[in-house]
């Protein structure tokens, strides 16, 4: 249980004004500051945090809800506790608060090996796995035959329709923010029809590939290759481990395995949508 002093500190909603404090908290735990990502998550989702009387934040997390009215799914991410307050029950208290606040809404999160025991204790079940890969992409092998191009405003309706089919619920509030959040947003096309799309957004010294939605592996490959050729930065992405062919392909082209995260859920046995076309999330923090 938390110490009485920590247990009495209120949990409040975070806003974009807390972006720097959230980045400080990331840095405190040895994570990158990721201010660009924090800004995205705090505007697209709901942040929760506990203020430290001595300044900064004791703890923080972000919940991203999906669905047009009553949420059909909510993703929990960026669950952090300041090092000086670690192992005092703060993270557990914050998670209990979020679970209670979300009521009957099914929940999902990506858990590190360090965080997984807490989430299992809270009732989350492992329903999948994602592999983080990173590195400079080196072109090679046969050129992808799938046509790709930069997305335009006219593509938005088709992208939203495809995204909802694949993700399993509406995430208009995420997709419509991608043109401002990402440095690149590209679509794959066949016969005038969009069959996949992907973004690459800046995160410290890398470009994170996500979301990555594609009809099949060859389309996913074409999208990654088209993003890679337009950046000098290393690429990073989190690929569902069931996409073995794509993982083997990116590793052949210079990306290396960095970590594995457990995909966990609460209130549902598996995520909605079509996993066979869902290759990588926007960010693991948003599901």
Backbone torsions as a table, in degrees:
resi	resn	phi	psi	omega
1	UNK	NA	150.6	177.7
2	UNK	-63.6	154.2	171.7
3	UNK	-64.0	154.4	-177.3
4	UNK	-53.4	-39.6	-177.7
5	UNK	-64.1	-43.3	178.8
6	UNK	-70.6	-38.0	-177.3
7	UNK	-65.1	-23.7	-177.5
8	UNK	-88.5	-10.7	-178.8
9	UNK	-73.9	130.9	-176.4
10	UNK	-72.2	149.8	171.6
11	UNK	-94.4	129.6	-177.4
12	UNK	-129.4	165.0	174.1
13	UNK	-75.4	135.0	175.8
14	UNK	-90.7	155.8	177.1
15	UNK	-130.1	179.7	179.5
16	UNK	-61.1	-23.1	177.1
17	UNK	-65.5	-18.3	-179.9
18	UNK	-91.6	5.9	-174.4
19	UNK	-55.9	-47.0	-178.2
20	UNK	-66.0	-39.8	178.9
21	UNK	-65.1	-37.5	176.3
22	UNK	-64.7	-42.6	178.1
23	UNK	-64.2	-37.5	175.8
24	UNK	-60.7	-40.2	-179.7
25	UNK	-65.4	-42.1	175.8
26	UNK	-57.0	-48.1	-177.8
27	UNK	-62.9	-38.2	179.3
28	UNK	-59.1	-34.3	-179.0
29	UNK	-93.2	10.1	177.4
30	UNK	82.6	10.7	174.3
31	UNK	-88.4	160.5	169.4
32	UNK	-61.8	155.4	-178.6
33	UNK	-65.2	-40.9	173.9
34	UNK	52.0	44.5	-178.3
35	UNK	-61.4	-36.5	179.8
36	UNK	-60.7	-44.0	-179.9
37	UNK	-69.8	-41.4	177.6
38	UNK	-58.3	-43.0	179.2
39	UNK	-60.5	-42.6	178.3
40	UNK	-61.4	-48.7	-175.8
41	UNK	-68.7	-37.1	-178.6
42	UNK	-72.2	-23.4	176.8
43	UNK	-91.6	-32.4	-179.6
44	UNK	-86.9	-19.9	-177.1
45	UNK	-129.7	-162.9	179.2
46	UNK	-115.7	123.4	175.7
47	UNK	-95.1	145.1	174.9
48	UNK	-128.0	141.4	-179.2
49	UNK	-158.3	168.3	177.5
50	UNK	-123.7	123.7	179.1
51	UNK	-76.5	140.8	173.6
52	UNK	-89.3	124.8	178.4
53	UNK	-56.1	-24.2	179.1
54	UNK	-88.4	4.1	179.7
55	UNK	110.1	147.3	-179.6
56	UNK	78.7	-161.7	-177.4
57	UNK	-115.3	140.0	171.2
58	UNK	-74.6	-40.9	-173.8
59	UNK	-158.7	158.9	178.0
60	UNK	-157.6	157.8	168.7
61	UNK	-160.0	168.0	179.6
62	UNK	-130.2	139.2	175.8
63	UNK	-118.0	126.1	178.3
64	UNK	-110.8	116.8	-176.9
65	UNK	-95.0	146.6	179.1
66	UNK	-127.8	139.6	-179.2
67	UNK	126.5	145.3	-173.1
68	UNK	-68.2	-32.7	-179.1
69	UNK	-129.4	-98.1	174.1
70	UNK	-67.5	125.5	-174.9
71	UNK	-58.8	135.2	175.0
72	UNK	-88.2	-17.7	-177.3
73	UNK	-164.1	147.2	174.4
74	UNK	-137.0	135.5	179.6
75	UNK	-105.2	134.0	178.0
76	UNK	-105.2	134.1	-179.7
77	UNK	-151.9	172.4	176.8
78	UNK	56.6	39.7	179.2
79	UNK	-77.8	110.9	-174.2
80	UNK	-135.0	143.3	173.3
81	UNK	-127.9	133.2	179.5
82	UNK	-56.6	142.5	-176.0
83	UNK	-54.8	-37.1	-177.1
84	UNK	-70.7	-14.4	179.9
85	UNK	-114.6	12.1	-177.0
86	UNK	-68.0	154.3	175.7
87	UNK	59.8	33.9	176.1
88	UNK	-123.7	16.3	175.9
89	UNK	84.4	7.4	-176.5
90	UNK	-68.3	-46.3	179.8
91	UNK	-60.9	-40.6	178.4
92	UNK	-62.7	-43.4	179.8
93	UNK	-62.8	-42.9	179.8
94	UNK	-64.6	-41.8	179.2
95	UNK	-65.1	-41.8	176.9
96	UNK	-58.0	-41.1	179.9
97	UNK	-62.4	-45.3	-178.4
98	UNK	-66.0	-45.5	179.7
99	UNK	-58.8	-42.8	178.6
100	UNK	-65.2	-43.1	-178.5
101	UNK	-63.7	-31.2	-176.9
102	UNK	-84.4	-9.4	175.1
103	UNK	59.1	-124.6	-176.5
104	UNK	-88.4	2.4	-178.5
105	UNK	-66.6	128.0	175.1
106	UNK	-62.1	144.3	-175.4
107	UNK	-121.0	152.2	173.7
108	UNK	-141.9	156.3	174.7
109	UNK	-160.3	160.7	171.9
110	UNK	-103.2	121.0	-175.5
111	UNK	-107.9	133.8	170.0
112	UNK	-74.0	162.3	175.5
113	UNK	-56.1	-31.9	-179.9
114	UNK	-68.7	-40.8	-175.8
115	UNK	-86.0	-20.0	-173.3
116	UNK	-55.5	-43.2	-178.4
117	UNK	-58.5	-38.6	178.3
118	UNK	-63.3	-45.5	-177.3
119	UNK	-66.6	-35.6	176.2
120	UNK	-65.1	-39.1	177.7
121	UNK	-61.5	-33.0	-178.9
122	UNK	-82.7	-5.8	177.0
123	UNK	107.1	4.0	176.0
124	UNK	-75.2	144.6	178.6
125	UNK	-116.9	144.1	176.1
126	UNK	-73.7	123.8	-179.9
127	UNK	-121.5	-2.2	-179.6
128	UNK	-175.1	-173.2	-177.4
129	UNK	-152.1	143.4	177.7
130	UNK	-127.9	143.7	179.4
131	UNK	-111.5	123.5	176.3
132	UNK	-85.6	128.1	177.3
133	UNK	-124.9	151.2	-176.1
134	UNK	-152.1	144.7	174.4
135	UNK	156.3	172.0	175.0
136	UNK	-77.0	125.2	180.0
137	UNK	-76.9	127.4	177.8
138	UNK	-112.3	115.8	179.1
139	UNK	-60.2	150.9	178.5
140	UNK	179.2	162.8	179.8
141	UNK	75.2	-171.0	-179.5
142	UNK	-62.1	140.8	176.4
143	UNK	-67.7	135.8	175.6
144	UNK	-59.0	136.3	-178.6
145	UNK	-90.4	-1.5	-179.2
146	UNK	-83.0	133.0	179.9
147	UNK	-80.4	133.1	175.0
148	UNK	-127.8	157.6	177.7
149	UNK	-157.0	167.0	175.7
150	UNK	-65.6	138.3	177.4
151	UNK	-71.6	148.9	176.7
152	UNK	-122.1	169.9	178.4
153	UNK	-59.7	-31.0	-179.1
154	UNK	-69.0	-17.1	-179.2
155	UNK	-83.9	-10.8	-168.4
156	UNK	-58.5	-44.6	-178.3
157	UNK	-60.3	-44.9	179.9
158	UNK	-66.9	-39.2	178.2
159	UNK	-63.1	-45.3	179.7
160	UNK	-62.3	-39.7	179.6
161	UNK	-64.6	-46.4	179.4
162	UNK	-64.0	-43.7	-177.1
163	UNK	-61.6	-41.7	-179.7
164	UNK	-66.6	-38.2	176.4
165	UNK	-58.9	-45.1	-172.4
166	UNK	-81.7	-43.4	-177.8
167	UNK	-76.0	-28.0	175.5
168	UNK	96.8	-4.5	175.2
169	UNK	-160.1	165.5	-174.6
170	UNK	-72.3	130.6	172.3
171	UNK	-134.7	46.2	177.8
172	UNK	-53.3	-40.6	-176.3
173	UNK	-66.1	-20.8	175.1
174	UNK	-87.1	-51.9	-174.1
175	UNK	-61.5	-40.9	-178.0
176	UNK	-70.4	-15.5	176.1
177	UNK	-88.4	-12.4	-174.6
178	UNK	-61.8	-40.5	-179.3
179	UNK	-58.6	-33.4	178.3
180	UNK	-84.2	-29.0	-175.5
181	UNK	-82.9	-39.2	-174.5
182	UNK	-93.4	148.9	172.7
183	UNK	-77.8	-27.8	177.3
184	UNK	-136.7	142.5	171.3
185	UNK	-139.8	117.0	-173.3
186	UNK	-126.9	152.9	176.9
187	UNK	-120.7	152.3	170.7
188	UNK	-105.5	139.5	-171.0
189	UNK	-132.5	144.9	173.6
190	UNK	-145.7	123.0	-179.9
191	UNK	58.1	34.7	-180.0
192	UNK	78.3	5.8	-178.5
193	UNK	-113.9	136.5	179.0
194	UNK	-78.4	123.7	-177.0
195	UNK	-116.0	6.0	176.8
196	UNK	177.9	159.7	174.2
197	UNK	-153.3	158.0	-179.1
198	UNK	-155.4	151.6	175.2
199	UNK	-120.1	159.7	171.4
200	UNK	-133.3	116.4	-175.7
201	UNK	-119.4	149.2	-173.7
202	UNK	-76.9	132.2	177.2
203	UNK	-142.3	102.6	-175.0
204	UNK	55.6	-119.4	-176.5
205	UNK	-96.4	7.2	-177.5
206	UNK	-115.1	169.6	162.7
207	UNK	-111.7	122.2	177.9
208	UNK	-86.8	126.2	176.5
209	UNK	-87.1	115.3	179.6
210	UNK	169.6	142.0	-1.5
211	UNK	-71.8	160.5	174.1
212	UNK	-129.6	101.8	-179.8
213	UNK	-115.7	127.7	-175.8
214	UNK	-153.8	149.7	-179.6
215	UNK	-60.5	-37.8	-178.9
216	UNK	-159.5	-177.3	-175.6
217	UNK	-62.6	-39.3	-178.3
218	UNK	-63.7	-35.9	177.5
219	UNK	-69.6	-41.7	176.8
220	UNK	-60.1	-41.7	178.4
221	UNK	-61.9	-44.3	-179.7
222	UNK	-62.4	-40.3	179.8
223	UNK	-66.9	-44.8	178.6
224	UNK	-61.6	-45.6	-179.3
225	UNK	-61.6	-38.9	-178.6
226	UNK	-70.7	-31.2	175.4
227	UNK	-73.1	-41.1	-175.5
228	UNK	-64.0	-38.0	-176.2
229	UNK	-68.4	-15.3	-176.0
230	UNK	-105.8	17.3	175.6
231	UNK	-145.3	148.9	173.7
232	UNK	-94.9	-6.0	-177.3
233	UNK	-81.0	157.1	168.6
234	UNK	-62.2	151.0	173.9
235	UNK	-95.8	150.2	172.8
236	UNK	-138.9	140.5	176.6
237	UNK	-158.2	164.2	-179.5
238	UNK	-120.9	105.9	-171.6
239	UNK	-103.6	133.3	174.1
240	UNK	-55.1	126.3	-173.3
241	UNK	-65.0	-15.7	176.6
242	UNK	-68.6	-17.6	178.1
243	UNK	-88.4	65.9	-174.3
244	UNK	-62.1	-38.4	-177.6
245	UNK	-64.7	-42.8	179.5
246	UNK	-67.3	-40.6	178.2
247	UNK	-61.4	-42.9	178.2
248	UNK	-63.3	-39.5	-177.8
249	UNK	-66.4	-44.8	-179.1
250	UNK	-68.5	-31.8	178.4
251	UNK	-70.2	-34.0	174.9
252	UNK	-65.1	-21.9	-176.6
253	UNK	-107.6	22.9	167.0
254	UNK	107.0	-9.3	178.6
255	UNK	-85.0	144.0	-177.5
256	UNK	-120.6	150.1	178.0
257	UNK	-68.8	130.6	-178.5
258	UNK	-109.3	-42.6	-175.6
259	UNK	-164.3	163.9	173.0
260	UNK	-120.6	138.1	173.6
261	UNK	-119.3	143.9	174.4
262	UNK	-86.4	129.4	172.4
263	UNK	-85.6	122.3	-175.4
264	UNK	-122.7	153.9	179.1
265	UNK	-139.1	160.0	-177.3
266	UNK	-138.8	119.9	179.3
267	UNK	90.6	-4.4	175.0
268	UNK	-143.3	153.1	-178.5
269	UNK	-89.7	-23.8	174.9
270	UNK	-153.8	157.6	-177.9
271	UNK	-69.9	149.5	177.4
272	UNK	-70.4	173.1	174.7
273	UNK	89.0	-164.3	-173.4
274	UNK	-117.4	97.0	-176.2
275	UNK	-62.1	-26.2	-175.7
276	UNK	-66.9	-19.1	176.9
277	UNK	-110.3	-1.1	-179.9
278	UNK	-103.7	101.7	-173.5
279	UNK	-93.2	-39.1	-179.0
280	UNK	-152.6	147.3	179.3
281	UNK	-80.1	168.3	170.2
282	UNK	-56.1	-51.4	174.4
283	UNK	-156.1	146.6	-179.7
284	UNK	-59.6	-25.2	-179.6
285	UNK	-66.7	-21.9	-178.2
286	UNK	-110.4	10.0	176.6
287	UNK	78.4	NA	NA
